Amino acid sequence: MLVIGHRGCHYRGYNQNTIRAIRKVVSEGARAFEFDVQLTKDHKMVVVHNLNLSKVSDGTGLVREKTLAEIRALHAGSVADGEDSIPLLSEVFDLCASYAKQDRPAIHLELKGDDTGSAAGGLIKEYVAGGKLDLDDFLISSFSWPELTAMRRIMPEIKIALLDGSIRRKTLLPDLAGRDALFSKIFNYGEENFMLPFSTDYEQSCAVIAREVSDPAVRAVLEKEVKAALTGGYYNDTLLDTAVAMHAFSVNLWYDTVSAEFVAKAHARGLKVFVYTVNKEEDLRRLPVLGVDGFFTDYWANSVAFMQKEKLL
């Protein structure tokens, strides 16, 4: 089972999606780490998760509305955990290239936002053609599957992973466009196209919706999608058919909503299954039962130590 450092790590004194966080988790023995890439206003690739900078830096506004110079003037995460800058994608690649091939961790890169597939694909092609990195160093994932298609136009053989488990606002809630303020009150990443319920408890999620939404028709639509998300309703044959048609390496799914039965179905179709994001001991215990091929964790060293002690790895 592959243990993947989620955005590097989230230990005290380390900000996620930073060079220090990646160095730390690799120094602990991680064979893979994950991070996110977005485009700035001037089309530069930066490593940052949320589209809204206020959640992941000491800045405000959307990444795509800021220039690289404006982004580089910010601190990543919390200054209390270190005065880290938001890295360029090229800086992460340079770090990876500095490791000997036998010591180099796998690069799990998530594409966030429009046009990241083409932009990141061009840079990966440059590093591979220059002999700095190898094609098999990469697994490219995204909730926005068209970005994976765009990546494949540039790097046809690169491994891709279809991310799923989120509520896709544009396709599943098309009649509720322009509800960013509302969605931010009832979902994680409510200002983005791919949202997760605040709670994995359906009744708790419905209570939040009832508090914030007065229109019963809107409440019914939101409750339906929350139920689908929390019961694994998005994990179906359509997802598997799409992944196989796209020649994907894996499907990357929300741990809280995936079942052993669906993992087995994915394996039968030749797909690996990685799950996000697993930190609690009771959840770590369940991973072998699910039969997943790997998982993302904020606390790589702690998760590995616990699973080794419990003979789960």
Secondary structure, 3 states (H helix, E strand, C coil): CEEEECCCCCCCCCCCCCHHHHHHHHHCCCCEEEEEEEECCCCCEEECCCCEHHHCECCCCEHHHCCHHHHHCCCECCHHHCCCCCCEHHHHHHHHHCCCHHHCCEEEEEECCCCHHHHHHHHHHHHHHCCCCCHHHEEEEECCHHHHHHHHHHCCCCEEEEEECCEEHHHHCHHHCCCHHHHHHHEECCCCCEEEECCCCHHHHHHHHHHHCCCHHHHHHHHHHHHHHHCCCCCCHHHHHHHHHCCCCEEEEEHHHCCHHHHHHHHHCCCEEEEECCCCHHHHHHHHHHCCCEEEECCHHHHHHHHHHCCCC
